[in-house]
Amino acid sequence: MTDSDRQHPPGNGTSTREEALQRALAAHRAQLERTTAAIEADAASGGLSPAQAADAVRAARALYSTVSDLAAVEADYPGWETWVGVGGVLYARRPKTSPPKVVRAPSVQALREAIERRCQR
């Protein structure tokens, strides 16, 4: 799923935030299933050891959890975009603002708090 699909879901504009969140979560879930299937196929062909496959699946599930939590943040704060940066740092920005509104945090809860603080300025 592309960023534009998450930000501007198809429809007539009457969809609720909950529906947008459900679409985003379904897309993230489908990506997790594709990733897991690819890991299992690689392990079955001998490309990965069982331990490597288990680690890869665990990492994919952790990423799924994080991006699902970020989708919930976007649903709670319309107009904000979120992503996972290098090293797992979480970012959020509000496009087309002057001065730019960008926050970063080590956890989803801290990101929510940073957005709240930024919104109060």
N, CA, C and O atoms as CSV, one atom per row, in Angstrom:
chain,resi,resn,atom,element,x,y,z
A,1,MET,N,N,0.846,-1.170,0.000
A,1,MET,CA,C,0.000,0.000,0.000
A,1,MET,C,C,0.885,1.224,0.000
A,1,MET,O,O,1.839,1.304,0.773
A,2,THR,N,N,0.580,2.172,-0.855
A,2,THR,CA,C,1.380,3.379,-0.935
A,2,THR,C,C,0.896,4.396,0.088
A,2,THR,O,O,-0.207,4.283,0.624
A,3,ASP,N,N,1.736,5.387,0.348
A,3,ASP,CA,C,1.363,6.433,1.288
A,3,ASP,C,C,0.120,7.181,0.830
A,3,ASP,O,O,-0.732,7.536,1.646
A,4,SER,N,N,0.013,7.421,-0.479
A,4,SER,CA,C,-1.154,8.153,-0.965
A,4,SER,C,C,-2.430,7.338,-0.780
A,4,SER,O,O,-3.500,7.915,-0.585
A,5,ASP,N,N,-2.340,6.003,-0.838
A,5,ASP,CA,C,-3.524,5.166,-0.604
A,5,ASP,C,C,-3.992,5.304,0.841
A,5,ASP,O,O,-5.192,5.339,1.111
A,6,ARG,N,N,-3.040,5.381,1.766
A,6,ARG,CA,C,-3.398,5.528,3.169
A,6,ARG,C,C,-3.972,6.910,3.434
A,6,ARG,O,O,-4.936,7.048,4.187
A,7,GLN,N,N,-3.394,7.926,2.828
A,7,GLN,CA,C,-3.813,9.288,3.104
A,7,GLN,C,C,-5.118,9.655,2.413
A,7,GLN,O,O,-5.908,10.434,2.947
A,8,HIS,N,N,-5.348,9.102,1.235
A,8,HIS,CA,C,-6.538,9.442,0.467
A,8,HIS,C,C,-7.227,8.168,0.006
A,8,HIS,O,O,-7.150,7.797,-1.165
A,9,PRO,N,N,-7.906,7.495,0.945
A,9,PRO,CA,C,-8.543,6.244,0.568
A,9,PRO,C,C,-9.647,6.480,-0.466
A,9,PRO,O,O,-10.263,7.545,-0.507
A,10,PRO,N,N,-9.882,5.456,-1.301
A,10,PRO,CA,C,-10.923,5.605,-2.308
A,10,PRO,C,C,-12.294,5.747,-1.661
A,10,PRO,O,O,-12.519,5.272,-0.548
A,11,GLY,N,N,-13.174,6.383,-2.344
A,11,GLY,CA,C,-14.534,6.521,-1.832
A,11,GLY,C,C,-15.070,7.892,-2.178
A,11,GLY,O,O,-14.422,8.668,-2.880
A,12,ASN,N,N,-16.243,8.181,-1.688
A,12,ASN,CA,C,-16.898,9.435,-2.027
A,12,ASN,C,C,-16.658,10.519,-0.987
A,12,ASN,O,O,-17.326,11.552,-1.016
A,13,GLY,N,N,-15.727,10.309,-0.076
A,13,GLY,CA,C,-15.411,11.324,0.913
A,13,GLY,C,C,-16.252,11.245,2.170
A,13,GLY,O,O,-16.064,12.049,3.083
A,14,THR,N,N,-17.174,10.299,2.242
A,14,THR,CA,C,-18.030,10.213,3.416
A,14,THR,C,C,-17.564,9.144,4.401
A,14,THR,O,O,-18.214,8.906,5.419
A,15,SER,N,N,-16.440,8.504,4.094
A,15,SER,CA,C,-15.985,7.447,4.991
A,15,SER,C,C,-15.496,8.049,6.307
A,15,SER,O,O,-14.966,9.159,6.346
A,16,THR,N,N,-15.683,7.312,7.342
A,16,THR,CA,C,-15.285,7.776,8.662
A,16,THR,C,C,-13.840,7.416,8.937
A,16,THR,O,O,-13.226,6.618,8.228
A,17,ARG,N,N,-13.319,8.023,9.979
A,17,ARG,CA,C,-11.946,7.701,10.376
A,17,ARG,C,C,-11.811,6.234,10.717
A,17,ARG,O,O,-10.777,5.626,10.442
A,18,GLU,N,N,-12.840,5.657,11.312
A,18,GLU,CA,C,-12.787,4.236,11.675
A,18,GLU,C,C,-12.686,3.354,10.437
A,18,GLU,O,O,-11.952,2.367,10.427
A,19,GLU,N,N,-13.427,3.716,9.396
A,19,GLU,CA,C,-13.358,2.944,8.150
A,19,GLU,C,C,-11.979,3.064,7.518
A,19,GLU,O,O,-11.433,2.082,7.015
A,20,ALA,N,N,-11.418,4.268,7.543
A,20,ALA,CA,C,-10.072,4.474,6.997
A,20,ALA,C,C,-9.055,3.671,7.792
A,20,ALA,O,O,-8.141,3.075,7.222
A,21,LEU,N,N,-9.216,3.659,9.106
A,21,LEU,CA,C,-8.318,2.881,9.955
A,21,LEU,C,C,-8.451,1.396,9.649
A,21,LEU,O,O,-7.445,0.690,9.575
A,22,GLN,N,N,-9.670,0.913,9.471
A,22,GLN,CA,C,-9.874,-0.506,9.166
A,22,GLN,C,C,-9.246,-0.877,7.826
A,22,GLN,O,O,-8.669,-1.955,7.685
A,23,ARG,N,N,-9.357,0.014,6.845
A,23,ARG,CA,C,-8.714,-0.239,5.541
A,23,ARG,C,C,-7.199,-0.300,5.685
A,23,ARG,O,O,-6.547,-1.179,5.122
A,24,ALA,N,N,-6.645,0.645,6.448
A,24,ALA,CA,C,-5.187,0.665,6.641
A,24,ALA,C,C,-4.734,-0.594,7.369
A,24,ALA,O,O,-3.732,-1.200,6.991
A,25,LEU,N,N,-5.454,-0.989,8.399
A,25,LEU,CA,C,-5.084,-2.192,9.155
A,25,LEU,C,C,-5.181,-3.436,8.281
A,25,LEU,O,O,-4.335,-4.326,8.372
A,26,ALA,N,N,-6.204,-3.504,7.434
A,26,ALA,CA,C,-6.342,-4.654,6.533
A,26,ALA,C,C,-5.179,-4.706,5.544
A,26,ALA,O,O,-4.658,-5.783,5.252
A,27,ALA,N,N,-4.777,-3.558,5.035
A,27,ALA,CA,C,-3.646,-3.522,4.105
A,27,ALA,C,C,-2.354,-3.938,4.805
A,27,ALA,O,O,-1.545,-4.670,4.236
A,28,HIS,N,N,-2.162,-3.473,6.034
A,28,HIS,CA,C,-0.957,-3.856,6.784
A,28,HIS,C,C,-0.971,-5.356,7.100
A,28,HIS,O,O,0.065,-6.019,7.052
A,29,ARG,N,N,-2.144,-5.873,7.418
A,29,ARG,CA,C,-2.279,-7.304,7.707
A,29,ARG,C,C,-1.950,-8.131,6.456
A,29,ARG,O,O,-1.257,-9.145,6.538
A,30,ALA,N,N,-2.447,-7.690,5.316
A,30,ALA,CA,C,-2.165,-8.399,4.064
A,30,ALA,C,C,-0.668,-8.380,3.766
A,30,ALA,O,O,-0.114,-9.375,3.300
A,31,GLN,N,N,-0.015,-7.253,4.034
A,31,GLN,CA,C,1.435,-7.171,3.824
A,31,GLN,C,C,2.164,-8.137,4.762
A,31,GLN,O,O,3.114,-8.801,4.348
A,32,LEU,N,N,1.731,-8.219,6.011
A,32,LEU,CA,C,2.335,-9.163,6.957
A,32,LEU,C,C,2.180,-10.593,6.452
A,32,LEU,O,O,3.126,-11.377,6.520
A,33,GLU,N,N,1.001,-10.939,5.946
A,33,GLU,CA,C,0.774,-12.288,5.436
A,33,GLU,C,C,1.656,-12.588,4.229
A,33,GLU,O,O,2.183,-13.694,4.108
A,34,ARG,N,N,1.825,-11.605,3.327
A,34,ARG,CA,C,2.713,-11.801,2.171
A,34,ARG,C,C,4.156,-11.975,2.623
A,34,ARG,O,O,4.864,-12.845,2.116
A,35,THR,N,N,4.589,-11.168,3.556
A,35,THR,CA,C,5.960,-11.253,4.062
A,35,THR,C,C,6.204,-12.588,4.739
A,35,THR,O,O,7.231,-13.227,4.510
A,36,THR,N,N,5.265,-13.010,5.570
A,36,THR,CA,C,5.391,-14.288,6.278
A,36,THR,C,C,5.433,-15.447,5.288
A,36,THR,O,O,6.225,-16.375,5.452
A,37,ALA,N,N,4.590,-15.398,4.269
A,37,ALA,CA,C,4.586,-16.459,3.256
A,37,ALA,C,C,5.920,-16.515,2.524
A,37,ALA,O,O,6.434,-17.600,2.253
A,38,ALA,N,N,6.479,-15.361,2.203
A,38,ALA,CA,C,7.778,-15.328,1.514
A,38,ALA,C,C,8.879,-15.888,2.406
A,38,ALA,O,O,9.757,-16.604,1.925
A,39,ILE,N,N,8.844,-15.573,3.688
A,39,ILE,CA,C,9.837,-16.100,4.630
A,39,ILE,C,C,9.711,-17.617,4.727
A,39,ILE,O,O,10.712,-18.333,4.698
A,40,GLU,N,N,8.483,-18.099,4.841
A,40,GLU,CA,C,8.259,-19.548,4.945
A,40,GLU,C,C,8.711,-20.261,3.672
A,40,GLU,O,O,9.282,-21.349,3.740
A,41,ALA,N,N,8.459,-19.652,2.511
A,41,ALA,CA,C,8.899,-20.249,1.246
A,41,ALA,C,C,10.419,-20.287,1.169
A,41,ALA,O,O,10.997,-21.267,0.700
A,42,ASP,N,N,11.059,-19.231,1.626
A,42,ASP,CA,C,12.516,-19.176,1.626
A,42,ASP,C,C,13.090,-20.225,2.575
A,42,ASP,O,O,14.098,-20.862,2.268
A,43,ALA,N,N,12.451,-20.401,3.719
A,43,ALA,CA,C,12.911,-21.419,4.672
A,43,ALA,C,C,12.711,-22.819,4.105
A,43,ALA,O,O,13.569,-23.685,4.273
A,44,ALA,N,N,11.581,-23.044,3.435
A,44,ALA,CA,C,11.296,-24.359,2.866
A,44,ALA,C,C,12.277,-24.721,1.751
A,44,ALA,O,O,12.582,-25.896,1.547
A,45,SER,N,N,12.768,-23.718,1.035
A,45,SER,CA,C,13.718,-23.986,-0.047
A,45,SER,C,C,15.150,-24.085,0.459
A,45,SER,O,O,16.070,-24.337,-0.319
A,46,GLY,N,N,15.340,-23.891,1.746
A,46,GLY,CA,C,16.677,-23.993,2.327
A,46,GLY,C,C,17.438,-22.686,2.342
A,46,GLY,O,O,18.610,-22.660,2.717
A,47,GLY,N,N,16.801,-21.605,1.946
A,47,GLY,CA,C,17.455,-20.300,1.932
A,47,GLY,C,C,17.639,-19.701,3.317
A,47,GLY,O,O,18.501,-18.848,3.528
A,48,LEU,N,N,16.821,-20.156,4.258
A,48,LEU,CA,C,16.912,-19.685,5.639
A,48,LEU,C,C,16.893,-20.878,6.579
A,48,LEU,O,O,16.208,-21.871,6.332
A,49,SER,N,N,17.644,-20.770,7.647
A,49,SER,CA,C,17.573,-21.805,8.674
A,49,SER,C,C,16.287,-21.592,9.469
A,49,SER,O,O,15.699,-20.513,9.400
A,50,PRO,N,N,15.840,-22.592,10.219
A,50,PRO,CA,C,14.638,-22.392,11.036
A,50,PRO,C,C,14.766,-21.217,12.005
A,50,PRO,O,O,13.802,-20.485,12.228
A,51,ALA,N,N,15.949,-21.040,12.576
A,51,ALA,CA,C,16.152,-19.924,13.507
A,51,ALA,C,C,16.071,-18.585,12.782
A,51,ALA,O,O,15.480,-17.633,13.291
A,52,GLN,N,N,16.671,-18.514,11.585
A,52,GLN,CA,C,16.610,-17.283,10.802
A,52,GLN,C,C,15.177,-16.972,10.392
A,52,GLN,O,O,14.751,-15.818,10.437
A,53,ALA,N,N,14.443,-17.985,9.999
A,53,ALA,CA,C,13.048,-17.794,9.608
A,53,ALA,C,C,12.223,-17.304,10.795
A,53,ALA,O,O,11.397,-16.404,10.647
A,54,ALA,N,N,12.441,-17.891,11.963
A,54,ALA,CA,C,11.709,-17.474,13.157
A,54,ALA,C,C,12.026,-16.021,13.503
A,54,ALA,O,O,11.133,-15.255,13.862
A,55,ASP,N,N,13.299,-15.646,13.394
A,55,ASP,CA,C,13.681,-14.262,13.653
A,55,ASP,C,C,13.045,-13.309,12.650
A,55,ASP,O,O,12.578,-12.233,13.024
A,56,ALA,N,N,13.024,-13.694,11.386
A,56,ALA,CA,C,12.438,-12.847,10.348
A,56,ALA,C,C,10.932,-12.676,10.552
A,56,ALA,O,O,10.403,-11.579,10.372
A,57,VAL,N,N,10.248,-13.746,10.923
A,57,VAL,CA,C,8.809,-13.657,11.185
A,57,VAL,C,C,8.553,-12.774,12.403
A,57,VAL,O,O,7.624,-11.967,12.398
A,58,ARG,N,N,9.362,-12.920,13.436
A,58,ARG,CA,C,9.226,-12.100,14.645
A,58,ARG,C,C,9.419,-10.615,14.293
A,58,ARG,O,O,8.671,-9.764,14.771
A,59,ALA,N,N,10.413,-10.310,13.466
A,59,ALA,CA,C,10.655,-8.922,13.049
A,59,ALA,C,C,9.488,-8.391,12.217
A,59,ALA,O,O,9.089,-7.238,12.379
A,60,ALA,N,N,8.942,-9.212,11.336
A,60,ALA,CA,C,7.806,-8.788,10.515
A,60,ALA,C,C,6.586,-8.501,11.383
A,60,ALA,O,O,5.862,-7.536,11.138
A,61,ARG,N,N,6.358,-9.325,12.385
A,61,ARG,CA,C,5.230,-9.090,13.305
A,61,ARG,C,C,5.430,-7.825,14.122
A,61,ARG,O,O,4.471,-7.096,14.377
A,62,ALA,N,N,6.671,-7.553,14.540
A,62,ALA,CA,C,6.956,-6.330,15.295
A,62,ALA,C,C,6.699,-5.098,14.420
A,62,ALA,O,O,6.133,-4.110,14.885
A,63,LEU,N,N,7.116,-5.163,13.161
A,63,LEU,CA,C,6.874,-4.054,12.242
A,63,LEU,C,C,5.378,-3.874,12.016
A,63,LEU,O,O,4.886,-2.746,11.986
A,64,TYR,N,N,4.649,-4.979,11.857
A,64,TYR,CA,C,3.197,-4.911,11.683
A,64,TYR,C,C,2.551,-4.216,12.876
A,64,TYR,O,O,1.670,-3.372,12.708
A,65,SER,N,N,2.984,-4.568,14.064
A,65,SER,CA,C,2.440,-3.954,15.270
A,65,SER,C,C,2.684,-2.443,15.269
A,65,SER,O,O,1.787,-1.660,15.583
A,66,THR,N,N,3.888,-2.050,14.919
A,66,THR,CA,C,4.229,-0.635,14.916
A,66,THR,C,C,3.437,0.132,13.864
A,66,THR,O,O,2.876,1.186,14.163
A,67,VAL,N,N,3.383,-0.382,12.636
A,67,VAL,CA,C,2.663,0.354,11.585
A,67,VAL,C,C,1.159,0.364,11.854
A,67,VAL,O,O,0.471,1.307,11.462
A,68,SER,N,N,0.647,-0.651,12.504
A,68,SER,CA,C,-0.770,-0.645,12.883
A,68,SER,C,C,-1.033,0.432,13.937
A,68,SER,O,O,-2.039,1.138,13.875
A,69,ASP,N,N,-0.129,0.551,14.895
A,69,ASP,CA,C,-0.260,1.603,15.909
A,69,ASP,C,C,-0.149,2.986,15.274
A,69,ASP,O,O,-0.857,3.911,15.670
A,70,LEU,N,N,0.737,3.128,14.290
A,70,LEU,CA,C,0.873,4.413,13.598
A,70,LEU,C,C,-0.373,4.737,12.786
A,70,LEU,O,O,-0.751,5.903,12.673
A,71,ALA,N,N,-1.017,3.718,12.218
A,71,ALA,CA,C,-2.277,3.946,11.491
A,71,ALA,C,C,-3.338,4.485,12.446
A,71,ALA,O,O,-4.138,5.343,12.071
A,72,ALA,N,N,-3.345,3.986,13.671
A,72,ALA,CA,C,-4.294,4.480,14.674
A,72,ALA,C,C,-3.983,5.933,15.035
A,72,ALA,O,O,-4.899,6.725,15.258
A,73,VAL,N,N,-2.711,6.282,15.094
A,73,VAL,CA,C,-2.332,7.676,15.365
A,73,VAL,C,C,-2.853,8.575,14.251
A,73,VAL,O,O,-3.411,9.639,14.519
A,74,GLU,N,N,-2.672,8.150,12.998
A,74,GLU,CA,C,-3.167,8.947,11.871
A,74,GLU,C,C,-4.683,9.094,11.914
A,74,GLU,O,O,-5.215,10.136,11.531
A,75,ALA,N,N,-5.381,8.063,12.375
A,75,ALA,CA,C,-6.840,8.149,12.481
A,75,ALA,C,C,-7.244,9.119,13.592
A,75,ALA,O,O,-8.246,9.824,13.474
A,76,ASP,N,N,-6.466,9.149,14.660
A,76,ASP,CA,C,-6.782,10.025,15.789
A,76,ASP,C,C,-6.386,11.479,15.542
A,76,ASP,O,O,-6.958,12.395,16.135
A,77,TYR,N,N,-5.408,11.683,14.666
A,77,TYR,CA,C,-4.918,13.030,14.364
A,77,TYR,C,C,-4.989,13.259,12.855
A,77,TYR,O,O,-3.977,13.144,12.163
A,78,PRO,N,N,-6.181,13.584,12.341
A,78,PRO,CA,C,-6.344,13.779,10.895
A,78,PRO,C,C,-5.380,14.851,10.381
A,78,PRO,O,O,-5.164,15.886,11.011
A,79,GLY,N,N,-4.817,14.559,9.219
A,79,GLY,CA,C,-3.895,15.497,8.605
A,79,GLY,C,C,-2.437,15.215,8.918
A,79,GLY,O,O,-1.550,15.771,8.270
A,80,TRP,N,N,-2.173,14.368,9.891
A,80,TRP,CA,C,-0.799,14.002,10.241
A,80,TRP,C,C,-0.420,12.726,9.508
A,80,TRP,O,O,-1.228,11.807,9.380
A,81,GLU,N,N,0.808,12.679,9.033
A,81,GLU,CA,C,1.375,11.487,8.396
A,81,GLU,C,C,2.420,10.910,9.339
A,81,GLU,O,O,3.169,11.656,9.970
A,82,THR,N,N,2.473,9.600,9.438
A,82,THR,CA,C,3.439,8.953,10.335
A,82,THR,C,C,4.272,7.944,9.559
A,82,THR,O,O,3.840,7.429,8.528
A,83,TRP,N,N,5.468,7.666,10.066
A,83,TRP,CA,C,6.319,6.638,9.467
A,83,TRP,C,C,7.394,6.221,10.451
A,83,TRP,O,O,7.664,6.899,11.442
A,84,VAL,N,N,8.002,5.076,10.144
A,84,VAL,CA,C,9.112,4.562,10.927
A,84,VAL,C,C,10.388,4.958,10.213
A,84,VAL,O,O,10.570,4.645,9.036
A,85,GLY,N,N,11.270,5.644,10.918
A,85,GLY,CA,C,12.527,6.083,10.331
A,85,GLY,C,C,13.642,5.089,10.591
A,85,GLY,O,O,13.428,3.992,11.107
A,86,VAL,N,N,14.826,5.507,10.220
A,86,VAL,CA,C,16.020,4.687,10.413
A,86,VAL,C,C,16.220,4.432,11.906
A,86,VAL,O,O,16.083,5.338,12.727
A,87,GLY,N,N,16.540,3.211,12.234
A,87,GLY,CA,C,16.787,2.852,13.626
A,87,GLY,C,C,15.524,2.719,14.456
A,87,GLY,O,O,15.595,2.610,15.680
A,88,GLY,N,N,14.361,2.727,13.800
A,88,GLY,CA,C,13.112,2.538,14.527
A,88,GLY,C,C,12.531,3.799,15.130
A,88,GLY,O,O,11.525,3.727,15.836
A,89,VAL,N,N,13.132,4.957,14.876
A,89,VAL,CA,C,12.574,6.209,15.375
A,89,VAL,C,C,11.269,6.486,14.640
A,89,VAL,O,O,11.189,6.326,13.422
A,90,LEU,N,N,10.251,6.899,15.381
A,90,LEU,CA,C,8.943,7.175,14.787
A,90,LEU,C,C,8.804,8.661,14.512
A,90,LEU,O,O,9.203,9.493,15.327
A,91,TYR,N,N,8.240,8.986,13.366
A,91,TYR,CA,C,8.078,10.373,12.952
A,91,TYR,C,C,6.620,10.646,12.605
A,91,TYR,O,O,5.869,9.747,12.227
A,92,ALA,N,N,6.246,11.908,12.744
A,92,ALA,CA,C,4.950,12.381,12.285
A,92,ALA,C,C,5.146,13.795,11.758
A,92,ALA,O,O,5.958,14.565,12.270
A,93,ARG,N,N,4.380,14.113,10.722
A,93,ARG,CA,C,4.435,15.467,10.191
A,93,ARG,C,C,3.057,15.874,9.714
A,93,ARG,O,O,2.208,15.050,9.372
A,94,ARG,N,N,2.880,17.161,9.709
A,94,ARG,CA,C,1.661,17.739,9.152
A,94,ARG,C,C,2.075,18.483,7.897
A,94,ARG,O,O,2.659,19.563,7.986
A,95,PRO,N,N,1.781,17.923,6.718
A,95,PRO,CA,C,2.222,18.535,5.465
A,95,PRO,C,C,1.612,19.924,5.249
A,95,PRO,O,O,0.537,20.254,5.750
A,96,LYS,N,N,2.341,20.698,4.492
A,96,LYS,CA,C,1.873,22.018,4.048
A,96,LYS,C,C,1.595,22.966,5.208
A,96,LYS,O,O,0.650,23.754,5.155
A,97,THR,N,N,2.415,22.893,6.257
A,97,THR,CA,C,2.300,23.838,7.350
A,97,THR,C,C,3.529,24.724,7.365
A,97,THR,O,O,4.613,24.315,6.950
A,98,SER,N,N,3.348,25.934,7.844
A,98,SER,CA,C,4.471,26.853,7.942
A,98,SER,C,C,4.387,27.538,9.297
A,98,SER,O,O,3.414,28.238,9.579
A,99,PRO,N,N,5.385,27.347,10.127
A,99,PRO,CA,C,6.579,26.537,9.929
A,99,PRO,C,C,6.218,25.043,9.924
A,99,PRO,O,O,5.156,24.652,10.408
A,100,PRO,N,N,7.104,24.226,9.376
A,100,PRO,CA,C,6.806,22.786,9.304
A,100,PRO,C,C,6.539,22.189,10.677
A,100,PRO,O,O,7.239,22.488,11.644
A,101,LYS,N,N,5.532,21.351,10.750
A,101,LYS,CA,C,5.231,20.630,11.985
A,101,LYS,C,C,5.729,19.204,11.810
A,101,LYS,O,O,5.128,18.410,11.087
A,102,VAL,N,N,6.826,18.889,12.476
A,102,VAL,CA,C,7.422,17.558,12.434
A,102,VAL,C,C,7.822,17.191,13.849
A,102,VAL,O,O,8.429,17.989,14.563
A,103,VAL,N,N,7.479,15.979,14.248
A,103,VAL,CA,C,7.870,15.480,15.567
A,103,VAL,C,C,8.451,14.088,15.415
A,103,VAL,O,O,8.181,13.392,14.436
A,104,ARG,N,N,9.251,13.688,16.390
A,104,ARG,CA,C,9.797,12.333,16.397
A,104,ARG,C,C,9.791,11.840,17.828
A,104,ARG,O,O,9.803,12.625,18.776
A,105,ALA,N,N,9.773,10.506,17.968
A,105,ALA,CA,C,9.719,9.905,19.293
A,105,ALA,C,C,10.146,8.444,19.205
A,105,ALA,O,O,10.116,7.847,18.129
A,106,PRO,N,N,10.544,7.869,20.344
A,106,PRO,CA,C,10.976,6.474,20.348
A,106,PRO,C,C,9.823,5.470,20.429
A,106,PRO,O,O,10.020,4.288,20.149
A,107,SER,N,N,8.622,5.925,20.807
A,107,SER,CA,C,7.489,5.006,20.948
A,107,SER,C,C,6.218,5.671,20.428
A,107,SER,O,O,6.173,6.885,20.227
A,108,VAL,N,N,5.203,4.865,20.219
A,108,VAL,CA,C,3.935,5.391,19.712
A,108,VAL,C,C,3.317,6.336,20.722
A,108,VAL,O,O,2.822,7.400,20.350
A,109,GLN,N,N,3.336,5.965,22.002
A,109,GLN,CA,C,2.755,6.833,23.028
A,109,GLN,C,C,3.495,8.168,23.096
A,109,GLN,O,O,2.873,9.224,23.206
A,110,ALA,N,N,4.813,8.117,23.029
A,110,ALA,CA,C,5.603,9.351,23.051
A,110,ALA,C,C,5.320,10.187,21.794
A,110,ALA,O,O,5.329,11.416,21.859
A,111,LEU,N,N,5.070,9.535,20.657
A,111,LEU,CA,C,4.735,10.250,19.434
A,111,LEU,C,C,3.397,10.960,19.588
A,111,LEU,O,O,3.251,12.110,19.174
A,112,ARG,N,N,2.429,10.284,20.177
A,112,ARG,CA,C,1.125,10.919,20.431
A,112,ARG,C,C,1.299,12.162,21.300
A,112,ARG,O,O,0.719,13.211,21.020
A,113,GLU,N,N,2.095,12.037,22.345
A,113,GLU,CA,C,2.327,13.168,23.251
A,113,GLU,C,C,3.033,14.306,22.526
A,113,GLU,O,O,2.720,15.474,22.756
A,114,ALA,N,N,3.976,13.980,21.659
A,114,ALA,CA,C,4.697,15.009,20.899
A,114,ALA,C,C,3.749,15.732,19.940
A,114,ALA,O,O,3.844,16.947,19.771
A,115,ILE,N,N,2.847,14.993,19.321
A,115,ILE,CA,C,1.862,15.614,18.426
A,115,ILE,C,C,0.967,16.553,19.231
A,115,ILE,O,O,0.683,17.671,18.802
A,116,GLU,N,N,0.529,16.095,20.386
A,116,GLU,CA,C,-0.323,16.948,21.236
A,116,GLU,C,C,0.402,18.243,21.605
A,116,GLU,O,O,-0.173,19.329,21.523
A,117,ARG,N,N,1.656,18.122,22.008
A,117,ARG,CA,C,2.429,19.326,22.360
A,117,ARG,C,C,2.567,20.246,21.155
A,117,ARG,O,O,2.432,21.463,21.279
A,118,ARG,N,N,2.837,19.668,19.991
A,118,ARG,CA,C,3.026,20.461,18.770
A,118,ARG,C,C,1.732,21.140,18.357
A,118,ARG,O,O,1.762,22.251,17.828
A,119,CYS,N,N,0.608,20.501,18.588
A,119,CYS,CA,C,-0.686,21.076,18.226
A,119,CYS,C,C,-1.047,22.256,19.129
A,119,CYS,O,O,-1.800,23.143,18.727
A,120,GLN,N,N,-0.514,22.265,20.336
A,120,GLN,CA,C,-0.826,23.330,21.284
A,120,GLN,C,C,-0.058,24.620,21.014
A,120,GLN,O,O,-0.402,25.668,21.561
A,121,ARG,N,N,0.976,24.558,20.180
A,121,ARG,CA,C,1.778,25.763,19.880
A,121,ARG,C,C,1.053,26.679,18.959
A,121,ARG,O,O,1.574,27.735,18.601
